[in-house]
Amino acid sequence: MSYPDPRYLNDNGEISAKYRPSAEEPDTGFIGATNISYVATEETTGGEYGLYKVDMGPKTMGAKEHFHRAISESFYVLSGEVQFYNGERWIRGGEETSSTCPPVACMPSRTTPMSRYP
């Protein structure tokens, strides 16, 4: 595996790590069958990425089919089962599976089982 060219060239690291304690309530306003909380925002990562915690209840639709023009998204299943759509078909992802969606990739998700979908 290769890494991108370094952006930081000093000999020692900086004291700049950020700690975020567990949030008691979702802090995005998305509360219900699916709760979404910020873990790291674009502002806290210097525009590198955003990281969200998404808690989806059983038989819950996630995001509708969409794509992003400028960012990638990655998903990691901690527990349960989630279905990811890759633009052609639904793929089941169980505990400790992940999905990476580069810009322009279709990427809705849902929890299973969903009796109204194939």
Secondary structure, 3 states (H helix, E strand, C coil): CCCCCCCCCCCCCCCCCCCCCCCCCCCCCCCCCEEEEEEECCCCCCCCCCEEEEEECCCCECCCCCCCCCCCEEEECCCCCEEEECCCCEEEECCCCEEEECCCCCCCEEECCCCCCC
